[in-house]
């Protein structure tokens, strides 16, 4: 299922997919280890709080809260917690830095393309603008051409980045679909063994065909999702917005 989502809708969630890939490349195993350590300490604290019955009789909320806090502090390992939190934080910073670098690279490429557009804009658009705009406003023509061309270049670069992301998601999703589908068929005893392994020449052919269908579908749909799916993917939309905000904010 995840592979099919990548194949047909991965380009819509550009920043989220890039963040997942960054985590995978920068240290998924370390993140998993730190998360398990934090979860283990949380379970220890929860179990200790449940086992602590406290003194008989009525007890004020303040005393009960203070007693449970002491029990929890005794059950967990502060050194493990601090190291794990620091590890998770470092990975998060590395992911954000990676995403910002990709965003900055797209903006830089867009500005470079915009500078190349300016020559043509001055040659063809400027005479028409000078003829249609009053003379007292001619001073705004040059800045308008400069920033208009740069804005166009940046928009084009971001579109190209999304297209590249969609292509990457289609290929990676196709890998997952082909491998997991064969594994499921073997488990259900419809196949004796996996027939198309990664070293099989037909494997890349099947992956390429599925990826091409998914990529064309993404481009044709404008990297959007139809209504029923967009509702179910609302949490992913929220994550995408938060990541985009974090990457774009200074």
N, C-alpha and C positions, 0 to 999 in steps of 0.2 A: 504493500500500500504506500509506504513512504517513497519507494522508488517511482511509482506511478505519479505521485504528487510532484516529485522533482522533474519528471519527464514533461508533464503537461502544464505545471503551474510554477516551476521554480523561479522563472524570470521575474515573477511578480514580487517575490520577497527577496529582492537583491541584497539588502543589508543583512537580513537574518541568515540567509544562506552563507554569505561571506563571513559572518561571525562564527557560524558553526564550523566552517572550513578552517578558520583561523584557530579556533580552539583545538580542532583535530591536529593541526600541524604544530601548534605551539606547546601542546602538553595536555592532551586529553587524559592520559593515564594519571598525571599528577593531580589534575582537577578531580578526577574520580576518587583518588586516594584521599585527598583533603576533604571531599564531601562525605565520604564514608566515615572518616574520623569524627567529623562534626555530628553526623547522624548517630554514631555509636555513643558519643558523649550525651547527646540529647536523650537517647533511650535509657542510659544509665541514670540520668537526672530524673526522668519520668518514673522509672521503676523505684528509685529511692524515695521519691515523694509519695508514691502509692503505698509503699511498705511502712512508712512512718505513720504510726497511728496516733502518736502524741499522748499527753497525759489524760487521765480520766477527768470527767467533769467538763464544765463550760470553759471555753478559752476564747479570748478576744481575737478579732481578726488580725490585729497588729501582731500579737504574740504568735499566732498561728503562721502568719506570713513570714515572720522573722525566723521561726523554727524551721519551716520548709526551705527557706533560703539557705540556712546553714547546712541542712541535709544535702541540698543540691550541690552546694559548693564543696562539700566533703566527697561527693560521689564522682564528680568530673575531674578531669586532668587539665589544669589551666595551661600547662605548657603545650599540650597537644592542641588545645583550642586556639591558642594564640598563633601557633605555627600554621595551622590549617587555614585560619582566617587570612593570615598574611599571604599564604600561597594562593588562595582563591583571588584575593585582591590583586596580586601581581599578574595573574593570568588575565583578569578582567582589564587591567590597564594595558597589557600587551595587545589584547584583542582590539580595544578602542584605538590604540595607536596604529595598528595595522589598517583598520577601517578608515581612519583619518588619512593615512598615507595614500590609500587607494582613491579616496575622494579628492585629495589634493592633486594627485597625478592626473585625474580626469579634468579638474579645473585648469591645471597648467596646460594640458594638451588643448583644451578648448580655447584658452587665451592665445596660444600659438596659432591655432587655426584661424582665430578671429583676426590676428594681425595679417595673415595672408589674404583674408577676405577684404581687408581695407583697401588694397590697391584697386581691385575691381570696383568696389563701391564708390571710391573717389572718381574713377574714370567714367562710370555709367550713371550712378545715382546722384552724385553731387550736382552736375549741370541741371538736371530736372528739378532738384530741390531748390537750387538758386533761382530758377525761373518761376517756381510756384510759391516761394516764401518771400515775404517782404524783406527789403534790404536790411532793415534795422534788426532783423532776427537771423541774419546770415551767420552771426558768430556762433550760433548753436548747431550749425550743420556739422562742423568737424567733430565736436564732442559726441553728437548723435551718431555719426558714422562709426566712430571709434568704439563706443560702448554698445551700439547695436550689433556690430560685427563680433565683438567679444562675447556678448550674450548669446548670439546665435552659435558661435563656436563652442561655448560651454554646454549649451543645450544639446548640440549634436554629439559632443563627447560623452555626455551622460546617457544619451540614447544608445550610443555604441557600446558603452559599458554595460548597459542593461541587456543588449543583444548578446554580448559575449557571455554574460552571466547565464542567460537563458540557454545558450549553447552548451556551456559547461554543465548546467544542471541536467539538461537532457541526456548528455553522455553519461554522467555519473549515475543518474537514475536508471538508465538503460542497463548499466552494469548490474545494479542491485536487482532489477526486475528479472533479468535473465538468470542470474545465479540463484536468487531466492525462489524463483518459480520452479527451477529444476530440483532444488532441494525439497520443496514441498511435494512435488510429484513423486520423488523417491520415497519420502516419508509416507505418502499415501499409497505406495506400492504400484503406482501407474508406470514407473520406470524402475529398472533394476539398478541403475547407477546414473550419475551425472554424465550426459553425453557431450555437452559443449562446455569444455573447460577453457580457461583463458588462453591456453596455448593452441587451441583448435582454430584453424583459419575461418571456420564458419561462425565462431563466436563473435568476432569483430564485425562480421557482416550483419548478424542479427542485431547486435548492439547499435550499429550505425543506422539500420533501417528504423528501429524503434526511436532512436534519438532524432532522426530526421523528421519523423511524423510528429513527435512531441514539439520540436523546435518550430516547425511550420505552424502547428496549432497555436503555439504561444504568440507568434508574430501576427497571425491572422486575427487573434482575439484581442490584440493590443495589450498583451501581458495583463489581462484582467481575468476575473473569475465570474461565472454566471451566478445569479442571485442565490440559489439554494446553497451553493458551496461557499459563497462569500460570507453568508451568515455563520456557517459552521467554522469558518476560518477566522472569525472575529478576534480570538485571542492572538493569533499569529499576526493579524493586522496591527494590533496594539503593540506587540513586541517590535514589529517593523518600524512603527512610528517612534517608539521610545529609542531604539537604536539609531535611527536617522537623526533624531533630535540630539542625542549624545554625541554623534559624530560631527554634526554641523555646528554645535555650540562650541564656544571658545572656552 
